[in-house]
Amino acid sequence: MKRDLLRLLAGILAATGLFSCATQNNVPPAASQFTKGADNGLRSGDQAIDRNSIDAILNNPERAAPHAEESRPGLATGWGHEKASPISGQSFVRASSKPAGTDVIYYNDSKGIKAMAASVRRVEGMQTAAGGLVEWGVKGQLGFFETYKETHKNGYPEGYNQFLKGTSYGRRLVAGESNGTYTIAIHNRSKNTLEIVASVDGLDVFDGKTASFSKRGYLVNPGTTLEIDGFRTSNDSVAAFKFSSVANSYANLRHGDTRNVGVIGIAVFTQKGVNPWTWMPEEVRQRDQALVPGRTRPGQLTMNGTRVPPSNREYLPPRNGPAGL
């Protein structure tokens, strides 16, 4: 009797453990916690996506995407090939629990872009964000994807000068290509280290779960560019970001939630005790353009509206002033 009771108790515990660990489609739980960062990155306290978990989903013959998602047009982000992407840990204390700035990029195929915005203007692939602390964009294998800003002319004709009042800009849109891989490029324009928390389709790029400001991200050193090339699977590798259909997106297959597909987001955090806006490029440029009466330099705008030619490197000292000023 005692032995039978022990067997029964063991069976109950085994069953309880099985159901507590099982996930959708019998996928095993994610990998254990780890602390990490890129050579300019940091990560702490979250779980990496387990490669075996994703393979179990993708290779399950009984897997069936919801019918509604199968009919949705446009692009989302799927689980691409695994690639080397080593990272290491580094300490970083945030100045605040709230980011210094956030930004989003909406992506779709060319038809989707046309459907999303009635009027767009082509812009450079890298655009500034977070008060100018960073500039960022989405790159493919051959460079930045075609990037647009949604325009609102407020009744003005097409071709209206964008620098005049009456023209405003809305969402930034990137035209991707089905089955193509991409990376998120983020350049730190400041003189201080920044922390970047990034999400794709509403999912954190480290643990593949719902994005949140409370999660940690990559550190980007001053003047350097970080390229996030996939969902992290370990300290040494990522699964490449790959444009896919909505039905085959990671958000749909893993979570069954496609509300945020087509959106890439970043949150920029500054370091405690540091003023990140000190000696920003704009300030340096303004200093460089400061004028001294009677002095000319290449590129300087003269009184008649012309500029000093690059070949003219003569500097004229002001009257009664010391030579060389």
N, C-alpha and C positions, 0 to 999 in steps of 0.2 A: 504493500500500500504506500509506504513512504517513498519507495523508488518510483512508483507511478505518479505520485504527486510532484516529485522533482522533475520528471519528464514533462509533465503538463506545464509546470512553471517555466521550464526552459523553452517550451514551445511558444508560450505566451510572450516571453521576452523577445524571442527571435522574430515573431510576427510583428510585435510593436516596433522593434528596430527596423525591420524592413519597410514598414509603412512610413515611419518618420523620416527615413533617408531617401525614399523613392521620390522622383519628380515626374513631370509630364513625360509621357512616352517611355517610362521606365528608364529615364536618363539618370546616371549616378550623380551624386552631389559634386559641387565644384571643388577645386583643389584647395589645400590649406592656405592660411593667411601668410602674407609675406610683405616685406618692406623693400621698396625699390625706387629707382629713378634712372633717367637716362644719364649719359655723361653730362648732360645738362638737364637731368630730370630727377624727380622724387616720387615715391609712392609709399604709403604706409597704411596698414590696418585693413586692407580689403582683400577679397579673394580673386584670384585670377580665374579666367574662364578655363574649364577643363577641356582639352582637345578631344578626349574620348567621349565626353558628354555631347559635343557637337556632332562628332562622327556618328554617334548612336542615333541622333535625330535624322541626319541627312541620309543615312543608309538604312533606315527603318522602312521596309516595304509597305508597312501598314500606315505610314505617315500620310496624312491627307490635309492639305491646307483648306481653311474655310472657303466655301464657295464664293462668298462676297469678295475675298481677297484675290481670288483667281481672276475676277473680272475687272479689277482695278488697273487702269493704265499707268504708264510712267515708270520712273525708276525708284528703287530703294537700294539699301546696301546689304549685300549677302556676305557669306563667309568664304573668303578667298583662300588661296594656297598659303601654307605656312612658310614663313621666311625668317631668317636670322635678324634679330633686333635686340642686342644686349643692352642692359641697363644696370645702373648701380645706385646706391642710396646716398642721400645727402640731407643734412638738417636744414629746415626752413620754418621760421615762425611768421605766421601771417600778421599783418598789421590790423586786420579786422576779419570778422567772420563773413562780412559782406564783400563781394568783389569790387575792385576799383572800376571795373567796367565789364560789360558783356557784349557779345555780338553773335549774329546768326547768318548763315548762308543757306539759301534754299536751292536745291539742285533738282534737276529733272532732265528728260531728253528734250530735244529741240521742239518737238510738238507740244510737250508739256509746258515749256517756257512760254510759247506763244499763247497757250490757253490760260496761263496764270496771269499774264500781264499784257494789257492792250498796247502799251507803249514802253519801250525800253531803250536804253542807250548803252553802247558798248564801252566798257571801262577796263582799266588794267587789272590783271589777275590778282595782284596784291593791293589791298585797301587797308587804311588805318582803322584802328578801333581802340576802345578804352581810353579815350582822350588823347590818342596819339602814342600811347605806350607801345603798342604793337602794330604791325601790319601783317595780314594773313590772307591766304587764298587756298584754292584746291588745285593740285597738280596731277597731270597724267604722266604717262611715260615720255611724252614729247613736249612737256612743258605745261603751262597753266591752261586749263580749259577755258573756253570762251566764257567771259564773265560780263554780266549786264547789271545795270541799275534800273529799276522800275521808275518811270518818270510820270509826273503829273503836271501837265502844262497849264492847268487852270484856265483853259479856254484859249491859250495862245497857240499860234500855228506851229506845225512841226518845223524843227530847225531853229526855234527860238533860242537866243543866246543863253546857255546854261548859267552864266554868271550874273544874269539880270534877275531882278525880283519877279516872282510869278512862276518860277520853275522849282519844284521840289522833288526830292528823290525818296523812293520807298525801299522795297526789299532789294537785296543783292541776290542775283540769280546766276547759277552756274549750269551750263549745258554739258551733261555727261554723256557717256556712250555705253550702251548695254554690254555687259561682260568685261568692261575695262576696269582696271584697278586704279586707285587714286591714293594720294597722300594729302595730309593737311599740313601746309607749311606756315609756320608762325615765326616772325622775326621780331626780336626784342630791340626796340628803337631807343630804349632808355639806357642810363648808365648804371643800372642796378639789376640784380637778379629778380625775375618774376616767376610766379607759379601759374601754370595754365591747366585748368580743368576742362577737358574737352568731351563732347558727346556726339554721337551719330545716331540719328533716328530716335532720339530721346534716351539712348543708352550710354552709360559711361564707357569710355574706350578701354578702361582697365579691367573692370569686372563684368562688363556686359549686362549689368543690371540698371535699373532706373537711375538716371543722372541726378546728381544733387550737389549743391555748393559745399556741403559738408565733406564730400569725398576729396581725396588728395590727388594731385596731378603732377605733371612734368615741370621741372625747373628749367628756365631758359636764361642763360647767362647774358650779360650786356653785349649788344652788338652781334649776337649769334642767331642762327636760324634753326629751329627745331622742326623736324618732319615726322609727323605721326602717321605711320603707314599701315596700321591695322589694330584689331582688337587683341589685346595682350593675352597670350596663353601661358607664358612663363617669364622668368627673368631674362631669358635669352631669345625668345621668339614671339612673333605675332601672327595672326591670321589676317592676310591682306584685306583691306577694304576693296570690295568688288561691287560694281553696279549690277543690280539684279532686278527682277520683277518684284512687285510687292508680295506676291505669294511666296516667292523663294527668299525673301529677306530674312536676315537673322532675327529681326524684331518679331516677325510673324512665326517663324519656325520654333524659336526658343520660348517666346512669351505669348504668342497669339494676340499681340497688340500692335496695330499698325497706325495708330493715331498720329504719331510723330515722324513717320517716314518722310524722307526728302528734306530733312533739316539737319545741319551741322552747326553746333554751337560751341562757343568758348566762354569761359569766365576767367578774368585776369585778376590775380591777387598780388599785392605788393608785400614787401618784407617789413616787419616791425622795426621801428626806429629809423627808417630810411625814407627820405623824400624822393620818390621815383621821378618826379618831374624836373629835378635839378639837371641843368645842362642838356636839355632835350635838343634835338636837331634844330628846332625852330629858334631857340634861344641862341645857339651857336651861329646860325645863319644871320640873325638880327645883329649880333656883335660884328660879324664879318662885314655887314653892309653899313655899319655906322660910319658917318662921314666926318671929316675934319675940314673946316673951311680952307679953301685954296688947294686942296689935295685931290688928285685924280688917281684913278686906278682902273685896270682893265675891267670892262663891264659896267662901270659906273654910269648912271644916267645923268646927262648934263642938262643945263638949263633949257637948251633948245630941243630937248626930247631925244637926242641921239645918245649912243653909248660910246665910251672910250674903247677904241679897237684893242683886241688882245695883244697886238704887237707893241702898243704904247705902254711901256713899263716905267715911265718917268713919274716920279712923285714930287709934287710942287709943295715946298714948305710954306706955311702961312706967313703973312707979313709980320715982322717983329717976333717971329717964333723961332725956336731952336731948329737948326738944320736936322733933317731926318724925320720930322713930324709931318 
